[in-house]
Amino acid sequence: MNFAVAQHITLTDRHGHALMVCELPRGIDRNEVTRLHHQILTHFHGELIKQAPTKPIHLSWPEVVNRLEQRMDCHV
C-alpha cells in the first residue's frame, strides 16, 4: 500500500514557528524522509539557531542536496 509523503520538511523552533522549509523529490520513501530530516537537523543546526521565524529559509531539493554534500564533504 502506498502512502502520501509530504513534499517538504519544515523545521521549526520550540514554539512551532517555521525556520527552514526543504523541498523533497516526488515519490520519496518515508524512511528516507526520516534519514534526511536527521541529516538536515544535524548539518543545518548552526543556521537554524540564528534564523528568525519571521523569515524562514526556503531551499529547493537541489539546494538541500548541495548544502548537505558541502557540509558532509562528499562532492561528486
C-alpha positions, 0 to 999 in steps of 0.5 A: 500500500502506498502512502502520501509523503509530504513534499517538504520538511519544515523545521521549526523552533520550540514554539512551532514557528517555521525556520527552514522549509526543504523541498523533497523529490516526488515519490520519496520513501518515508524512511528516507524522509526520516534519514534526511530530516536527521541529516538536515537537523544535524548539518543545518543546526548552526543556521537554524539557531540564528534564523528568525521565524519571521523569515524562514529559509526556503531551499529547493531539493537541489539546494538541500542536496548541495548544502548537505554534500558541502557540509558532509564533504562528499562532492561528486 
